[in-house]
Amino acid sequence: MAHGIRVKTDWHSEGDDPKGPEEQATVVATNIWKLADRLTINLQEADYDIVDLQRGIGIMVEAMAFMVHLSDRLIYGRIEDGERTAFISTMASRLAEIVEGNIHDILGDHDHPYQAAFLERINARSVEYATFDFDPQNPNYPVKHFLGSCIRELMLDKDKSWIADQVSEIEVPKMLDVLKRTIDGLYPRHTPGG
């Protein structure tokens, strides 16, 4: 049975609100990291082979790339383009720091430029996700399946049959629900006449 994760998605009291775009980007980055981690745990609990650390990190990076792109689409039109660009850049940089810090803690490997490799993957995937036409509030099957296919390529042959469907149909909706609530909490959607 999948366990829930605790992420902050509601910002009600003034003293509780993240201050400025940098702190807001860090909040979203932290939630994205937790969601990618939960996705990996869910796949492992569904008996997919994630025992290899490199595979686990690869899956998390693919999930994070998807959520970074989705975050950009979700905040589009809610804030000025320059602020949005700075927000996404800060969020991706913070995720790169988190990824590298965790790899350093687990492997003790401080020689490889993990941040640069992570940002390169995020940028490459963002270009690919930009080719899909979809509503970020309700991503369509092709874009969700693309994420599933990216993850499928990381798996052992015995796990390739159903992983893309597991990711696109079961895991993406869970991640999307939390990500939308996080973004909406920081950057409320404008309603007509509101």
VODRENNU-71077 format. One record per residue (C-alpha): residue in three letters; x, y, z. Coordinates in steps of 0.1 Angstrom, whole numbers, plus 5000, padded with zeros to 4 digits. Layout:
<koltors>
+------+------+------+------+
| mimi |   c1 |   c2 |   c3 |
+------+------+------+------+
|  ALA |    X |    Y |    Z |
...
+------+------+------+------+
</koltors>
This chain:
<koltors>
+------+------+------+------+
| mimi |   c1 |   c2 |   c3 |
+------+------+------+------+
|  MET | 5000 | 5000 | 5000 |
|  ALA | 5014 | 5034 | 4990 |
|  HIS | 5020 | 5058 | 5018 |
|  GLY | 5012 | 5095 | 5016 |
|  ILE | 5039 | 5122 | 5019 |
|  ARG | 5038 | 5153 | 5039 |
|  VAL | 5042 | 5184 | 5018 |
|  LYS | 5032 | 5220 | 5024 |
|  THR | 5005 | 5231 | 4999 |
|  ASP | 4985 | 5256 | 5019 |
|  TRP | 4998 | 5291 | 5028 |
|  HIS | 4973 | 5308 | 5051 |
|  SER | 4990 | 5328 | 5078 |
|  GLU | 5011 | 5357 | 5068 |
|  GLY | 5041 | 5346 | 5089 |
|  ASP | 5039 | 5312 | 5072 |
|  ASP | 5041 | 5324 | 5036 |
|  PRO | 5074 | 5318 | 5017 |
|  LYS | 5090 | 5352 | 5012 |
|  GLY | 5099 | 5361 | 4977 |
|  PRO | 5105 | 5340 | 4945 |
|  GLU | 5136 | 5323 | 4957 |
|  GLU | 5120 | 5308 | 4988 |
|  GLN | 5089 | 5300 | 4968 |
|  ALA | 5110 | 5281 | 4942 |
|  THR | 5127 | 5263 | 4971 |
|  VAL | 5093 | 5252 | 4985 |
|  VAL | 5083 | 5238 | 4951 |
|  ALA | 5117 | 5222 | 4945 |
|  THR | 5115 | 5204 | 4979 |
|  ASN | 5080 | 5192 | 4971 |
|  ILE | 5091 | 5180 | 4937 |
|  TRP | 5120 | 5161 | 4953 |
|  LYS | 5096 | 5144 | 4978 |
|  LEU | 5071 | 5135 | 4950 |
|  ALA | 5099 | 5120 | 4929 |
|  ASP | 5111 | 5100 | 4959 |
|  ARG | 5076 | 5088 | 4966 |
|  LEU | 5071 | 5077 | 4929 |
|  THR | 5103 | 5056 | 4932 |
|  ILE | 5091 | 5041 | 4965 |
|  ASN | 5057 | 5033 | 4950 |
|  LEU | 5073 | 5016 | 4920 |
|  GLN | 5095 | 4995 | 4943 |
|  GLU | 5064 | 4986 | 4964 |
|  ALA | 5047 | 4975 | 4932 |
|  ASP | 5075 | 4950 | 4927 |
|  TYR | 5095 | 4969 | 4900 |
|  ASP | 5132 | 4964 | 4904 |
|  ILE | 5146 | 4997 | 4918 |
|  VAL | 5174 | 4982 | 4940 |
|  ASP | 5201 | 4998 | 4918 |
|  LEU | 5208 | 5033 | 4931 |
|  GLN | 5216 | 5046 | 4896 |
|  ARG | 5182 | 5034 | 4884 |
|  GLY | 5164 | 5050 | 4914 |
|  ILE | 5181 | 5083 | 4908 |
|  GLY | 5174 | 5081 | 4871 |
|  ILE | 5137 | 5076 | 4877 |
|  MET | 5136 | 5105 | 4901 |
|  VAL | 5154 | 5127 | 4876 |
|  GLU | 5129 | 5119 | 4849 |
|  ALA | 5100 | 5126 | 4873 |
|  MET | 5116 | 5159 | 4884 |
|  ALA | 5121 | 5170 | 4848 |
|  PHE | 5085 | 5163 | 4841 |
|  MET | 5074 | 5183 | 4871 |
|  VAL | 5097 | 5212 | 4864 |
|  HIS | 5082 | 5216 | 4830 |
|  LEU | 5047 | 5211 | 4844 |
|  SER | 5053 | 5238 | 4870 |
|  ASP | 5064 | 5262 | 4843 |
|  ARG | 5031 | 5256 | 4824 |
|  LEU | 5011 | 5258 | 4856 |
|  ILE | 5024 | 5293 | 4866 |
|  TYR | 5023 | 5306 | 4830 |
|  GLY | 5001 | 5337 | 4830 |
|  ARG | 5000 | 5339 | 4868 |
|  ILE | 5032 | 5359 | 4871 |
|  GLU | 5053 | 5381 | 4847 |
|  ASP | 5075 | 5362 | 4823 |
|  GLY | 5107 | 5375 | 4838 |
|  GLU | 5097 | 5364 | 4872 |
|  ARG | 5085 | 5330 | 4859 |
|  THR | 5118 | 5324 | 4842 |
|  ALA | 5137 | 5333 | 4874 |
|  PHE | 5114 | 5311 | 4894 |
|  ILE | 5119 | 5280 | 4872 |
|  SER | 5157 | 5286 | 4870 |
|  THR | 5159 | 5289 | 4908 |
|  MET | 5138 | 5259 | 4913 |
|  ALA | 5158 | 5238 | 4888 |
|  SER | 5191 | 5249 | 4905 |
|  ARG | 5178 | 5241 | 4939 |
|  LEU | 5167 | 5206 | 4927 |
|  ALA | 5202 | 5202 | 4913 |
|  GLU | 5217 | 5210 | 4947 |
|  ILE | 5193 | 5185 | 4964 |
|  VAL | 5202 | 5157 | 4939 |
|  GLU | 5239 | 5163 | 4942 |
|  GLY | 5237 | 5166 | 4980 |
|  ASN | 5218 | 5133 | 4983 |
|  ILE | 5242 | 5115 | 4959 |
|  HIS | 5272 | 5128 | 4979 |
|  ASP | 5256 | 5116 | 5012 |
|  ILE | 5248 | 5081 | 4998 |
|  LEU | 5279 | 5075 | 4976 |
|  GLY | 5305 | 5098 | 4990 |
|  ASP | 5313 | 5107 | 4954 |
|  HIS | 5323 | 5144 | 4952 |
|  ASP | 5341 | 5142 | 4919 |
|  HIS | 5313 | 5141 | 4893 |
|  PRO | 5295 | 5174 | 4884 |
|  TYR | 5260 | 5161 | 4892 |
|  GLN | 5244 | 5195 | 4893 |
|  ALA | 5255 | 5202 | 4857 |
|  ALA | 5244 | 5168 | 4845 |
|  PHE | 5210 | 5172 | 4862 |
|  LEU | 5204 | 5207 | 4847 |
|  GLU | 5214 | 5194 | 4813 |
|  ARG | 5188 | 5166 | 4816 |
|  ILE | 5162 | 5190 | 4828 |
|  ASN | 5168 | 5214 | 4798 |
|  ALA | 5169 | 5185 | 4773 |
|  ARG | 5136 | 5171 | 4786 |
|  SER | 5120 | 5205 | 4788 |
|  VAL | 5126 | 5210 | 4750 |
|  GLU | 5110 | 5176 | 4744 |
|  TYR | 5080 | 5183 | 4767 |
|  ALA | 5075 | 5216 | 4749 |
|  THR | 5066 | 5197 | 4718 |
|  PHE | 5034 | 5183 | 4735 |
|  ASP | 5002 | 5203 | 4734 |
|  PHE | 4984 | 5197 | 4767 |
|  ASP | 4965 | 5215 | 4795 |
|  PRO | 4988 | 5215 | 4825 |
|  GLN | 4957 | 5211 | 4848 |
|  ASN | 4949 | 5178 | 4831 |
|  PRO | 4979 | 5165 | 4811 |
|  ASN | 4968 | 5142 | 4783 |
|  TYR | 4979 | 5106 | 4776 |
|  PRO | 5007 | 5113 | 4752 |
|  VAL | 5027 | 5135 | 4776 |
|  LYS | 5021 | 5113 | 4805 |
|  HIS | 5031 | 5083 | 4785 |
|  PHE | 5062 | 5100 | 4773 |
|  LEU | 5073 | 5103 | 4810 |
|  GLY | 5064 | 5066 | 4814 |
|  SER | 5085 | 5057 | 4783 |
|  CYS | 5115 | 5077 | 4796 |
|  ILE | 5113 | 5057 | 4829 |
|  ARG | 5107 | 5025 | 4809 |
|  GLU | 5142 | 5029 | 4793 |
|  LEU | 5158 | 5028 | 4827 |
|  MET | 5142 | 4995 | 4838 |
|  LEU | 5153 | 4959 | 4835 |
|  ASP | 5136 | 4939 | 4806 |
|  LYS | 5114 | 4920 | 4831 |
|  ASP | 5099 | 4954 | 4842 |
|  LYS | 5094 | 4971 | 4809 |
|  SER | 5060 | 4957 | 4800 |
|  TRP | 5038 | 4977 | 4824 |
|  ILE | 5060 | 5004 | 4838 |
|  ALA | 5049 | 5031 | 4813 |
|  ASP | 5012 | 5025 | 4821 |
|  GLN | 5019 | 5024 | 4859 |
|  VAL | 5036 | 5058 | 4857 |
|  SER | 5012 | 5075 | 4834 |
|  GLU | 4979 | 5062 | 4847 |
|  ILE | 4986 | 5057 | 4885 |
|  GLU | 5016 | 5078 | 4895 |
|  VAL | 5013 | 5110 | 4875 |
|  PRO | 4978 | 5118 | 4888 |
|  LYS | 4991 | 5115 | 4924 |
|  MET | 5021 | 5137 | 4917 |
|  LEU | 5000 | 5162 | 4897 |
|  ASP | 4974 | 5166 | 4925 |
|  VAL | 5001 | 5177 | 4950 |
|  LEU | 5020 | 5198 | 4925 |
|  LYS | 4989 | 5217 | 4915 |
|  ARG | 4979 | 5224 | 4951 |
|  THR | 5015 | 5236 | 4958 |
|  ILE | 5015 | 5260 | 4928 |
|  ASP | 4980 | 5272 | 4935 |
|  GLY | 4989 | 5279 | 4971 |
|  LEU | 5018 | 5300 | 4961 |
|  TYR | 5004 | 5315 | 4929 |
|  PRO | 4966 | 5314 | 4930 |
|  ARG | 4948 | 5311 | 4896 |
|  HIS | 4930 | 5342 | 4884 |
|  THR | 4893 | 5337 | 4878 |
|  PRO | 4873 | 5359 | 4854 |
|  GLY | 4859 | 5389 | 4873 |
|  GLY | 4880 | 5380 | 4903 |
+------+------+------+------+
</koltors>
